[in-house]
Amino acid sequence: MKSVVTKENRQALRWLVENRPEDLRELMEGESRYTLPHSIGISKASREESRAWIMAIYHVRYAAQFGLAQQRVIAGTYVHSSRPAEFEQWLELGAPGISAEELANYLNEVPMQNNDE
């Protein structure tokens, strides 16, 4: 799978986790309508890439549920934490699990906008 991480794609993925984390989660988990039929997702990743993807998806799920205003949320007996450093590591490894084509297809149809929340 071709790496997603150009400088622009890193910025786009950071923007997505802040503004549209549920869309990013769907892309990462292969549940998006932009996921390509031939996508291998994370199945052929190295151990390091797989671990980075797992930690990044925790961060994305946290952002979808709680937003990123707080790094930790206590809900009942559960402590939920964001994982920004691990998300950055995933980006540094090339954002395994998302192809450049999938991200481009998504952004072409649903472009980033400054007023998204």
C-alpha positions as CSV (number, residue, x, y, z in Angstrom):
1,M,0.0,0.0,0.0
2,K,1.3,3.4,-0.9
3,S,2.1,5.6,2.1
4,V,-0.3,8.4,2.9
5,V,2.2,10.6,4.7
6,T,3.2,13.6,2.7
7,K,3.4,16.9,4.5
8,E,0.0,17.8,3.2
9,N,-1.5,14.4,4.2
10,R,-0.1,14.6,7.7
11,Q,-1.8,18.0,8.1
12,A,-5.0,16.5,6.6
13,L,-5.0,13.6,9.1
14,R,-4.3,15.9,12.0
15,W,-7.1,18.1,10.9
16,L,-9.5,15.1,10.5
17,V,-8.7,13.8,14.1
18,E,-9.5,17.3,15.4
19,N,-12.6,18.1,13.2
20,R,-14.0,14.8,11.8
21,P,-12.7,12.0,14.0
22,E,-15.5,9.6,13.2
23,D,-14.8,9.9,9.5
24,L,-11.1,9.2,10.2
25,R,-12.0,6.2,12.3
26,E,-14.1,4.8,9.5
27,L,-11.2,5.3,7.1
28,M,-8.7,3.6,9.5
29,E,-11.0,0.7,10.2
30,G,-12.0,0.1,6.6
31,E,-15.7,1.0,7.2
32,S,-15.7,4.2,5.0
33,R,-17.4,4.4,1.7
34,Y,-14.0,5.6,0.5
35,T,-12.3,2.4,1.5
36,L,-11.2,0.7,-1.8
37,P,-12.3,-2.9,-2.5
38,H,-8.7,-3.9,-2.9
39,S,-7.6,-2.2,0.3
40,I,-5.4,-4.4,2.5
41,G,-5.9,-2.1,5.5
42,I,-3.6,-3.0,8.3
43,S,-3.4,-6.8,7.6
44,K,0.0,-6.7,6.0
45,A,1.6,-4.3,8.4
46,S,4.7,-5.0,10.5
47,R,4.4,-5.5,14.2
48,E,5.5,-1.9,14.8
49,E,3.0,-0.5,12.3
50,S,0.2,-2.6,13.8
51,R,1.0,-1.4,17.3
52,A,1.1,2.2,16.1
53,W,-2.2,1.8,14.3
54,I,-3.9,0.3,17.4
55,M,-2.7,3.2,19.6
56,A,-3.7,5.8,16.9
57,I,-7.2,4.3,16.6
58,Y,-7.5,4.6,20.4
59,H,-6.7,8.3,20.0
60,V,-9.2,8.7,17.2
61,R,-11.9,6.9,19.1
62,Y,-11.2,9.1,22.1
63,A,-11.5,12.2,19.9
64,A,-14.8,11.0,18.4
65,Q,-16.3,10.4,21.9
66,F,-14.8,13.2,24.0
67,G,-13.1,15.7,21.7
68,L,-9.6,16.8,22.2
69,A,-10.0,19.7,24.6
70,Q,-9.0,17.4,27.5
71,Q,-6.3,14.7,27.5
72,R,-8.1,12.6,30.1
73,V,-11.8,12.1,30.9
74,I,-13.1,10.1,33.9
75,A,-16.5,8.6,33.3
76,G,-17.8,6.5,36.2
77,T,-15.0,4.0,37.0
78,Y,-13.3,4.4,33.6
79,V,-10.4,6.7,32.8
80,H,-10.2,7.5,29.1
81,S,-7.0,9.1,27.7
82,S,-6.0,10.6,24.4
83,R,-2.9,9.4,22.7
84,P,-1.5,12.3,20.7
85,A,2.1,11.1,20.8
86,E,1.1,7.6,19.5
87,F,-1.0,9.2,16.8
88,E,2.1,11.2,15.7
89,Q,4.1,8.0,15.7
90,W,1.5,6.4,13.4
91,L,1.9,9.4,11.1
92,E,5.7,9.0,11.1
93,L,5.4,5.4,10.1
94,G,3.3,6.4,7.1
95,A,-0.2,6.1,8.5
96,P,-0.5,2.4,7.8
97,G,-4.1,1.3,7.2
98,I,-5.0,4.2,5.0
99,S,-3.9,4.4,1.4
100,A,-3.1,7.7,-0.3
101,E,-5.9,7.1,-2.8
102,E,-8.5,6.5,-0.1
103,L,-7.6,9.7,1.7
104,A,-7.5,11.7,-1.6
105,N,-11.0,10.3,-2.6
106,Y,-12.4,11.3,0.8
107,L,-10.9,14.8,0.7
108,N,-12.0,15.4,-3.0
109,E,-15.6,14.7,-2.0
110,V,-15.5,16.1,1.5
111,P,-12.9,18.8,1.5
112,M,-11.4,20.3,4.7
113,Q,-13.1,23.6,5.7
114,N,-12.1,26.1,8.4
115,N,-15.6,26.2,9.8
116,D,-16.0,22.5,10.4
117,E,-16.5,21.5,14.1
